[in-house]
Amino acid sequence: MSIPELLLKKHEDKRLRKGHLWVFSNEVDNKRSPLEQFAPGDLAVVKDHAGKALGAAYVNPNTLICARLLSRKANLKVGANFFKSRLATALTLRERLFDKPYYRLVFGESDGLPGLVIDRFGSVLSVQITTAGIEKHKEVLISCLIELLQPEAILLKNDNGQRQLENLSLEPEIVYGKVPEALIIEENKARFNISILAGQKTGWFYDHRDSRARLAALSRGLKVLDLFSYSGAWGIPAAMAGASEVTCVDSSESALAMAASSAELNGVGDILRLVRSDVFDFLRQAREQNEHYDIVVLDPPALIKRKKDFKAGYEAYRRLNHLALQVLERNGILVSASCSHHLSRANLHEILRSSARHIDRHLIFFADGGQGPDHPIHPAVMETDYLKTFFCSVSPSL
């Protein structure tokens, strides 16, 4: 059975030829290959205006990104062999990088599986399917995961806004085994109690692991403030490394409860101070009460989720960094991060520069960071390069 064709308008093949994997709906020649002929998740051969094949993709006619390439081969069959091959390749890289099974196993486009994220928590897998194209093949995917990894449980973590755009169910689904209410994972020699059933995204954020290790190494004897701390992934390793005091601030009571539990698990419960508060309110109050910290970690959630939100989000990042600088001790360290793809590294650089000048501080970058190696970057898909972190030394103006 032949695969239907999806023809592009003239000159709309350039990005795909450079290696990108997405086709936008306004790039399709709808007269020659109407999008309405496809059902969400259907396979198509993507061709340029002259009819030359560019690869095989799955299609959703109802979304802005209407097709995502799975292969440069036009005769692709998406079945067990396809998923086994892609998953095995992803696993080979992770097993070279890590000696324990706690990592992001699949990172979408970078692992040749657009629309799929899988986090491995020992014997439990947390899976996010964000597109109709992967959803259509989820039974085969699950079977391949069971065969490859022999997990105890697999959870489909479906509470994702992208699924809503693709008109997919938002109800989480345990598709294999029994997911425990609490799990213990390891990162940077620390152990953490997490809940993938109740936690945000897949249940844990592995992406900052390298920057967290760098922060911990700087923390001995210092007073650390961990803002948007979630369940203590920055603060607990800092406490274990000898920080004199760590204050974790988050608005989520359940996240702070997990942080408290993990602190006890690692023997640093007496060092952690947990504060449930809006971070903006906490920083304003700390400034008014003249409280200062040797290290401030600023790792907010994505404040710019859509391009149209850029102006308001940029201002929120600016205010956060401005306030954070004001509660630093003399010769302090600010670790400032952003996971918003729409806030570039250059944008964050400029926010830090202007914020320091505004309050007359001498700020220099002594290190920077990004996502860990289990979140590999596809060189043609810059959307996979989303995480940026600056380590700043801040002192009185020279």
C-alpha positions as a Python dict, from the first residue, in 0.01 Angstrom:
ca = {
    (1, 'M'): (0, 0, 0),
    (2, 'S'): (150, 332, -108),
    (3, 'I'): (185, 622, 132),
    (4, 'P'): (4, 944, 33),
    (5, 'E'): (207, 1247, -66),
    (6, 'L'): (239, 1580, 113),
    (7, 'L'): (368, 1836, -136),
    (8, 'L'): (534, 2159, -31),
    (9, 'K'): (508, 2500, -191),
    (10, 'K'): (800, 2628, -392),
    (11, 'H'): (1114, 2705, -185),
    (12, 'E'): (956, 2566, 135),
    (13, 'D'): (1193, 2269, 143),
    (14, 'K'): (1504, 2463, 249),
    (15, 'R'): (1471, 2410, 624),
    (16, 'L'): (1407, 2036, 581),
    (17, 'R'): (1710, 2002, 353),
    (18, 'K'): (1922, 2160, 626),
    (19, 'G'): (1810, 1884, 863),
    (20, 'H'): (1505, 2022, 1040),
    (21, 'L'): (1213, 1784, 1091),
    (22, 'W'): (903, 2005, 1100),
    (23, 'V'): (659, 2108, 829),
    (24, 'F'): (427, 2401, 901),
    (25, 'S'): (76, 2407, 761),
    (26, 'N'): (139, 2725, 560),
    (27, 'E'): (425, 2550, 377),
    (28, 'V'): (199, 2282, 226),
    (29, 'D'): (67, 2307, -129),
    (30, 'N'): (-295, 2246, -33),
    (31, 'K'): (-417, 2252, -392),
    (32, 'R'): (-204, 1953, -487),
    (33, 'S'): (-210, 1772, -152),
    (34, 'P'): (-494, 1899, 69),
    (35, 'L'): (-426, 1853, 438),
    (36, 'E'): (-791, 1754, 485),
    (37, 'Q'): (-720, 1420, 317),
    (38, 'F'): (-514, 1314, 620),
    (39, 'A'): (-637, 1192, 957),
    (40, 'P'): (-430, 1284, 1265),
    (41, 'G'): (-133, 1048, 1285),
    (42, 'D'): (-134, 935, 921),
    (43, 'L'): (197, 873, 746),
    (44, 'A'): (291, 1070, 435),
    (45, 'V'): (582, 1104, 196),
    (46, 'V'): (692, 1469, 210),
    (47, 'K'): (797, 1599, -132),
    (48, 'D'): (932, 1930, -254),
    (49, 'H'): (750, 2140, -513),
    (50, 'A'): (918, 1947, -797),
    (51, 'G'): (804, 1615, -653),
    (52, 'K'): (1135, 1497, -508),
    (53, 'A'): (1092, 1298, -188),
    (54, 'L'): (1236, 1451, 130),
    (55, 'G'): (1133, 1175, 369),
    (56, 'A'): (846, 1014, 557),
    (57, 'A'): (649, 1200, 822),
    (58, 'Y'): (340, 1166, 1034),
    (59, 'V'): (73, 1428, 982),
    (60, 'N'): (-181, 1616, 1188),
    (61, 'P'): (-386, 1844, 961),
    (62, 'N'): (-527, 2035, 1259),
    (63, 'T'): (-203, 2176, 1403),
    (64, 'L'): (42, 2449, 1303),
    (65, 'I'): (325, 2195, 1287),
    (66, 'C'): (131, 1971, 1051),
    (67, 'A'): (402, 1711, 983),
    (68, 'R'): (714, 1580, 1158),
    (69, 'L'): (974, 1380, 970),
    (70, 'L'): (1056, 1036, 1106),
    (71, 'S'): (1303, 937, 836),
    (72, 'R'): (1472, 1066, 522),
    (73, 'K'): (1363, 739, 360),
    (74, 'A'): (1033, 764, 178),
    (75, 'N'): (943, 396, 220),
    (76, 'L'): (941, 399, 601),
    (77, 'K'): (730, 145, 789),
    (78, 'V'): (642, 247, 1144),
    (79, 'G'): (619, -74, 1341),
    (80, 'A'): (804, -276, 1602),
    (81, 'N'): (1136, -275, 1413),
    (82, 'F'): (1125, 104, 1380),
    (83, 'F'): (1069, 160, 1752),
    (84, 'K'): (1315, -111, 1859),
    (85, 'S'): (1590, 47, 1649),
    (86, 'R'): (1531, 404, 1770),
    (87, 'L'): (1495, 301, 2135),
    (88, 'A'): (1805, 80, 2124),
    (89, 'T'): (2011, 365, 1980),
    (90, 'A'): (1890, 602, 2250),
    (91, 'L'): (1960, 344, 2520),
    (92, 'T'): (2314, 280, 2393),
    (93, 'L'): (2402, 649, 2435),
    (94, 'R'): (2253, 673, 2785),
    (95, 'E'): (2428, 358, 2905),
    (96, 'R'): (2757, 506, 2785),
    (97, 'L'): (2686, 826, 2976),
    (98, 'F'): (2544, 695, 3304),
    (99, 'D'): (2619, 399, 3529),
    (100, 'K'): (2272, 389, 3684),
    (101, 'P'): (1927, 387, 3517),
    (102, 'Y'): (1820, 739, 3610),
    (103, 'Y'): (1805, 959, 3301),
    (104, 'R'): (1598, 1084, 3010),
    (105, 'L'): (1591, 787, 2776),
    (106, 'V'): (1423, 959, 2480),
    (107, 'F'): (1434, 1329, 2398),
    (108, 'G'): (1201, 1374, 2102),
    (109, 'E'): (1354, 1493, 1776),
    (110, 'S'): (1710, 1444, 1900),
    (111, 'D'): (1650, 1069, 1927),
    (112, 'G'): (1455, 1043, 1604),
    (113, 'L'): (1121, 1016, 1784),
    (114, 'P'): (948, 1356, 1759),
    (115, 'G'): (654, 1382, 1995),
    (116, 'L'): (799, 1140, 2250),
    (117, 'V'): (978, 1191, 2582),
    (118, 'I'): (1066, 905, 2815),
    (119, 'D'): (1225, 942, 3158),
    (120, 'R'): (1370, 636, 3328),
    (121, 'F'): (1340, 613, 3704),
    (122, 'G'): (1510, 281, 3769),
    (123, 'S'): (1249, 16, 3692),
    (124, 'V'): (970, 267, 3624),
    (125, 'L'): (921, 459, 3299),
    (126, 'S'): (737, 789, 3269),
    (127, 'V'): (628, 850, 2909),
    (128, 'Q'): (501, 1170, 2750),
    (129, 'I'): (341, 1136, 2408),
    (130, 'T'): (261, 1482, 2274),
    (131, 'T'): (151, 1416, 1915),
    (132, 'A'): (-117, 1216, 1738),
    (133, 'G'): (154, 1053, 1526),
    (134, 'I'): (313, 876, 1823),
    (135, 'E'): (-22, 823, 1998),
    (136, 'K'): (-139, 619, 1701),
    (137, 'H'): (146, 371, 1759),
    (138, 'K'): (157, 371, 2139),
    (139, 'E'): (68, 3, 2178),
    (140, 'V'): (367, -99, 1964),
    (141, 'L'): (587, 151, 2150),
    (142, 'I'): (485, 12, 2490),
    (143, 'S'): (550, -346, 2376),
    (144, 'C'): (897, -249, 2256),
    (145, 'L'): (977, -75, 2586),
    (146, 'I'): (871, -383, 2782),
    (147, 'E'): (1085, -610, 2562),
    (148, 'L'): (1389, -382, 2574),
    (149, 'L'): (1392, -278, 2941),
    (150, 'Q'): (1169, -521, 3134),
    (151, 'P'): (1032, -238, 3352),
    (152, 'E'): (810, -287, 3655),
    (153, 'A'): (571, -16, 3545),
    (154, 'I'): (502, 233, 3265),
    (155, 'L'): (301, 552, 3315),
    (156, 'L'): (170, 764, 3028),
    (157, 'K'): (197, 1114, 3176),
    (158, 'N'): (-63, 1283, 2961),
    (159, 'D'): (-122, 1611, 3146),
    (160, 'N'): (56, 1821, 2883),
    (161, 'G'): (-66, 2128, 2698),
    (162, 'Q'): (79, 2004, 2371),
    (163, 'R'): (-160, 1707, 2382),
    (164, 'Q'): (-449, 1949, 2409),
    (165, 'L'): (-334, 2117, 2085),
    (166, 'E'): (-329, 1774, 1919),
    (167, 'N'): (-679, 1695, 2059),
    (168, 'L'): (-551, 1405, 2271),
    (169, 'S'): (-672, 1288, 2613),
    (170, 'L'): (-512, 1457, 2915),
    (171, 'E'): (-585, 1169, 3155),
    (172, 'P'): (-273, 990, 3288),
    (173, 'E'): (-272, 618, 3215),
    (174, 'I'): (-84, 333, 3378),
    (175, 'V'): (-34, 101, 3082),
    (176, 'Y'): (189, -160, 3244),
    (177, 'G'): (247, -283, 3598),
    (178, 'K'): (177, -82, 3911),
    (179, 'V'): (332, 262, 3963),
    (180, 'P'): (431, 317, 4327),
    (181, 'E'): (310, 632, 4502),
    (182, 'A'): (674, 721, 4580),
    (183, 'L'): (1003, 634, 4414),
    (184, 'I'): (1365, 688, 4514),
    (185, 'I'): (1597, 802, 4236),
    (186, 'E'): (1964, 903, 4235),
    (187, 'E'): (2133, 1209, 4090),
    (188, 'N'): (2479, 1346, 4167),
    (189, 'K'): (2521, 1096, 4452),
    (190, 'A'): (2205, 1226, 4619),
    (191, 'R'): (1884, 1029, 4660),
    (192, 'F'): (1545, 1184, 4608),
    (193, 'N'): (1192, 1082, 4696),
    (194, 'I'): (973, 1162, 4398),
    (195, 'S'): (618, 1094, 4283),
    (196, 'I'): (573, 1057, 3910),
    (197, 'L'): (196, 1026, 3958),
    (198, 'A'): (164, 1364, 4131),
    (199, 'G'): (479, 1540, 4009),
    (200, 'Q'): (514, 1801, 3736),
    (201, 'K'): (592, 1700, 3376),
    (202, 'T'): (735, 1345, 3383),
    (203, 'G'): (791, 1366, 3761),
    (204, 'W'): (1148, 1495, 3774),
    (205, 'F'): (1374, 1739, 3588),
    (206, 'Y'): (1696, 1562, 3491),
    (207, 'D'): (1809, 1841, 3259),
    (208, 'H'): (2003, 2054, 3511),
    (209, 'R'): (2207, 1768, 3662),
    (210, 'D'): (2549, 1903, 3550),
    (211, 'S'): (2481, 2257, 3669),
    (212, 'R'): (2352, 2123, 4003),
    (213, 'A'): (2679, 1935, 4051),
    (214, 'R'): (2875, 2254, 3977),
    (215, 'L'): (2665, 2449, 4226),
    (216, 'A'): (2716, 2187, 4497),
    (217, 'A'): (3093, 2209, 4455),
    (218, 'L'): (3076, 2584, 4523),
    (219, 'S'): (2857, 2563, 4833),
    (220, 'R'): (3081, 2454, 5123),
    (221, 'G'): (3035, 2684, 5421),
    (222, 'L'): (2797, 2915, 5234),
    (223, 'K'): (2437, 3025, 5281),
    (224, 'V'): (2232, 2914, 4979),
    (225, 'L'): (1892, 3034, 4857),
    (226, 'D'): (1718, 2795, 4614),
    (227, 'L'): (1429, 2973, 4442),
    (228, 'F'): (1155, 2776, 4261),
    (229, 'S'): (1316, 2485, 4442),
    (230, 'Y'): (1049, 2227, 4351),
    (231, 'S'): (1165, 1914, 4536),
    (232, 'G'): (1516, 2027, 4626),
    (233, 'A'): (1725, 1910, 4331),
    (234, 'W'): (1963, 2210, 4366),
    (235, 'G'): (1944, 2264, 4740),
    (236, 'I'): (1992, 1911, 4872),
    (237, 'P'): (2323, 1842, 4689),
    (238, 'A'): (2444, 2184, 4809),
    (239, 'A'): (2360, 2087, 5167),
    (240, 'M'): (2534, 1752, 5124),
    (241, 'A'): (2842, 1934, 4993),
    (242, 'G'): (2872, 2137, 5313),
    (243, 'A'): (2653, 2447, 5273),
    (244, 'S'): (2597, 2607, 5612),
    (245, 'E'): (2228, 2669, 5542),
    (246, 'V'): (1996, 2610, 5245),
    (247, 'T'): (1662, 2787, 5206),
    (248, 'C'): (1424, 2629, 4954),
    (249, 'V'): (1138, 2849, 4833),
    (250, 'D'): (846, 2715, 4630),
    (251, 'S'): (472, 2773, 4609),
    (252, 'S'): (391, 2400, 4607),
    (253, 'E'): (331, 2237, 4943),
    (254, 'S'): (366, 1886, 4797),
    (255, 'A'): (699, 1972, 4630),
    (256, 'L'): (839, 2106, 4958),
    (257, 'A'): (716, 1795, 5139),
    (258, 'M'): (915, 1583, 4894),
    (259, 'A'): (1217, 1808, 4949),
    (260, 'A'): (1188, 1760, 5326),
    (261, 'S'): (1165, 1384, 5283),
    (262, 'S'): (1466, 1376, 5050),
    (263, 'A'): (1667, 1596, 5288),
    (264, 'E'): (1609, 1345, 5567),
    (265, 'L'): (1698, 1060, 5332),
    (266, 'N'): (2037, 1224, 5269),
    (267, 'G'): (2098, 1327, 5630),
    (268, 'V'): (2072, 1703, 5574),
    (269, 'G'): (1727, 1774, 5717),
    (270, 'D'): (1871, 2009, 5977),
    (271, 'I'): (2038, 2224, 5709),
    (272, 'L'): (1733, 2277, 5488),
    (273, 'R'): (1483, 2553, 5561),
    (274, 'L'): (1162, 2515, 5360),
    (275, 'V'): (950, 2819, 5276),
    (276, 'R'): (618, 2801, 5097),
    (277, 'S'): (581, 3132, 4919),
    (278, 'D'): (545, 3310, 4590),
    (279, 'V'): (906, 3379, 4488),
    (280, 'F'): (845, 3743, 4396),
    (281, 'D'): (687, 3804, 4738),
    (282, 'F'): (969, 3622, 4918),
    (283, 'L'): (1238, 3825, 4742),
    (284, 'R'): (1065, 4156, 4808),
    (285, 'Q'): (1028, 4069, 5177),
    (286, 'A'): (1390, 3950, 5201),
    (287, 'R'): (1507, 4278, 5049),
    (288, 'E'): (1295, 4481, 5289),
    (289, 'Q'): (1428, 4284, 5587),
    (290, 'N'): (1786, 4317, 5461),
    (291, 'E'): (1838, 3939, 5434),
    (292, 'H'): (2132, 3825, 5223),
    (293, 'Y'): (2266, 3499, 5085),
    (294, 'D'): (2605, 3389, 4957),
    (295, 'I'): (2451, 3196, 4666),
    (296, 'V'): (2115, 3247, 4499),
    (297, 'V'): (1984, 2987, 4254),
    (298, 'L'): (1713, 3118, 4024),
    (299, 'D'): (1559, 2835, 3822),
    (300, 'P'): (1200, 2933, 3736),
    (301, 'P'): (956, 2733, 3524),
    (302, 'A'): (915, 2843, 3164),
    (303, 'L'): (781, 3197, 3184),
    (304, 'I'): (749, 3232, 2806),
    (305, 'K'): (553, 2936, 2673),
    (306, 'R'): (445, 3100, 2347),
    (307, 'K'): (616, 3354, 2126),
    (308, 'K'): (334, 3602, 2182),
    (309, 'D'): (406, 3592, 2558),
    (310, 'F'): (765, 3713, 2507),
    (311, 'K'): (725, 4072, 2630),
    (312, 'A'): (551, 3982, 2959),
    (313, 'G'): (780, 3684, 3016),
    (314, 'Y'): (1095, 3884, 2950),
    (315, 'E'): (982, 4140, 3206),
    (316, 'A'): (916, 3864, 3462),
    (317, 'Y'): (1269, 3725, 3412),
    (318, 'R'): (1410, 4077, 3443),
    (319, 'R'): (1228, 4145, 3770),
    (320, 'L'): (1332, 3810, 3917),
    (321, 'N'): (1699, 3860, 3839),
    (322, 'H'): (1688, 4221, 3959),
    (323, 'L'): (1540, 4112, 4293),
    (324, 'A'): (1776, 3815, 4326),
    (325, 'L'): (2081, 4039, 4284),
    (326, 'Q'): (1954, 4259, 4566),
    (327, 'V'): (1960, 3977, 4823),
    (328, 'L'): (2313, 3863, 4744),
    (329, 'E'): (2596, 3912, 4993),
    (330, 'R'): (2905, 4103, 4884),
    (331, 'N'): (3105, 3880, 4650),
    (332, 'G'): (2809, 3646, 4609),
    (333, 'I'): (2718, 3399, 4336),
    (334, 'L'): (2401, 3411, 4129),
    (335, 'V'): (2305, 3102, 3928),
    (336, 'S'): (2044, 3222, 3680),
    (337, 'A'): (1865, 2979, 3448),
    (338, 'S'): (1586, 2973, 3194),
    (339, 'C'): (1412, 2676, 3031),
    (340, 'S'): (1204, 2898, 2800),
    (341, 'H'): (1301, 2826, 2441),
    (342, 'H'): (1174, 3170, 2342),
    (343, 'L'): (1418, 3340, 2581),
    (344, 'S'): (1754, 3305, 2410),
    (345, 'R'): (2092, 3281, 2578),
    (346, 'A'): (2158, 3633, 2449),
    (347, 'N'): (1833, 3754, 2609),
    (348, 'L'): (1929, 3613, 2951),
    (349, 'H'): (2280, 3755, 2912),
    (350, 'E'): (2131, 4100, 2850),
    (351, 'I'): (1890, 4070, 3146),
    (352, 'L'): (2182, 3996, 3378),
    (353, 'R'): (2398, 4274, 3234),
    (354, 'S'): (2128, 4540, 3259),
    (355, 'S'): (2005, 4427, 3603),
    (356, 'A'): (2357, 4446, 3747),
    (357, 'R'): (2419, 4791, 3600),
    (358, 'H'): (2083, 4916, 3725),
    (359, 'I'): (2178, 4848, 4087),
    (360, 'D'): (2547, 4929, 4036),
    (361, 'R'): (2695, 4581, 4075),
    (362, 'H'): (3001, 4431, 3908),
    (363, 'L'): (2875, 4107, 3753),
    (364, 'I'): (3089, 3862, 3558),
    (365, 'F'): (3016, 3518, 3414),
    (366, 'F'): (3259, 3252, 3534),
    (367, 'A'): (3075, 2950, 3393),
    (368, 'D'): (2768, 2863, 3196),
    (369, 'G'): (2563, 2552, 3148),
    (370, 'G'): (2282, 2387, 2960),
    (371, 'Q'): (2093, 2063, 2952),
    (372, 'G'): (2264, 1740, 3051),
    (373, 'P'): (2381, 1485, 2793),
    (374, 'D'): (2061, 1283, 2823),
    (375, 'H'): (1891, 1584, 2659),
    (376, 'P'): (2105, 1588, 2341),
    (377, 'I'): (2073, 1878, 2098),
    (378, 'H'): (1980, 1819, 1736),
    (379, 'P'): (2205, 2059, 1539),
    (380, 'A'): (1932, 2142, 1287),
    (381, 'V'): (1646, 2165, 1537),
    (382, 'M'): (1737, 2452, 1765),
    (383, 'E'): (1413, 2401, 1957),
    (384, 'T'): (1595, 2108, 2124),
    (385, 'D'): (1851, 2355, 2268),
    (386, 'Y'): (1629, 2516, 2530),
    (387, 'L'): (1814, 2531, 2863),
    (388, 'K'): (2060, 2804, 2950),
    (389, 'T'): (2236, 2879, 3278),
    (390, 'F'): (2481, 3150, 3381),
    (391, 'F'): (2704, 3127, 3688),
    (392, 'C'): (2770, 3486, 3793),
    (393, 'S'): (3014, 3633, 4041),
    (394, 'V'): (2864, 3954, 4181),
    (395, 'S'): (3052, 4217, 4376),
    (396, 'P'): (3020, 4588, 4459),
    (397, 'S'): (3081, 4818, 4165),
    (398, 'L'): (3451, 4862, 4082),
}
